[in-house]
Amino acid sequence: MGKKRLMMDGAECFNHEEIAVTDKRKAYEEKFDAQLQEWNAQIALLKARADKAKAEAKIEYYKTIEAMQRKRDTAKTKLDELKSAGDGAWEDLKTGAEKAWDEVKTAFHDAASKFK
């Protein structure tokens, strides 16, 4: 958690700003982890639909699935970088991660619309 420091009288004092940043960072990472799990479920659903589709449709499903998996993997890499980043680099990496997540969301939305 946050760093403690001792006050002149010996009492412990927490740096509330550091705690807030840590909590924000943790919440952000948990949100991304949950989104990854949702995307994995959506890919599994598309695979199940692809297995039941006719040959020509199957090709389209699998092309889309492969593209979604690549985008998801890129987003996961960004999340891993974010998790391992120091506090100073975290804010900078967060911007890149958000961009990657937006691209994946768009791809998943497009795929869902395409195969309804």
N, C-alpha and C positions, 0 to 999 in steps of 0.2 A: 504494500500500500504506500501511503505517503511517507516521506521522511520525517523522523522526529528530531527535534532539537531540544536542548535543555535551556530553560529560562535561567536568568541569573539566580533565582531562588531555588533552582534545582528541579522545578516542575517541568514535565514534558509538554511540549507544544507541537502540534501537527501543522504542517504547511498545507492549509486547506486548498490552496490553488493547485498544488501538485495532486492532491487527492481528487479534486474535480476533474483534472485533465486525465488522470488514470481511469476514473469511472467513465468518462466520456469515451475514451479510447476503447475500453472494454465493451461498452454498449455497442459501439460502432462495429467492432470485430464480431460480436455475437450476432448482430443484425446480418452481417455479410455471411457468416457461417450458416445461419438459418436460410438465407436466400440460396446458397449453394445446395443445401439439402432439397429445397423446393425444385431447383433446376434439375437435380439428379432424378427426382421423381417424375418430372415432366419428360425427361429423356427416356426413362423407362416406359412411360405410357406410350410415347411415340413408337418405341421399338415394338411394343406389344401390338399396336395398330398396324405397323409395317409388316409384321409377321402374318397378319390376317389379310393383308391387301393383295391385290392381283399383281402380277409381275411388273408391269409398267409403273404402277403407283408405288410399288415397293422400292424401286430405284429412286424415285423422288423423295420418299420418306428417308431412305438411308443417306442420301446426299445432304438433306436438311439436318439429320441427326449428327452427321460428322461435322458439319459446320457449327452446330450448336455446341458440340463437345469441345471443339477447338476454342471457341469463344469462352466457354465455361472454364477450360483449363487456363486460359490467359488470365481470367478474373481471379482464379484460385491462386495463381502465381503472384498476382498483385496483392492479394490478401496475405499470403505468406510473407511477402516483403514488408507489408504493413505491420504484421505481428512481430517481426524480428527487428524492426527499425527502432532506433533510439528516439527519445522524445523530440529532439531537434529535427530529425529527418521525417518524423511521422506525419507532420502537417503537410510537407511537400509531397510525400508518397500518397497521402490520402486523396489529393486531387487527381493523380494518375489512376488510382484505384476506382474512384468515382466514375471517371471517364470509361474505364473498362467495364464497369458494372452497367452503365447506361447502354453500352453497345450490346452487351449480353441480353439485357432486358428487351431491347428492340428486336434482337434476333429471335428471342423466345416468343415475343408477342406476334411477330410476323409469322413464325412457324405455326403457332396456335391458330391464327386466323386462316392460314393456308390449308390446314388439314381438318377444319371443322366440318 
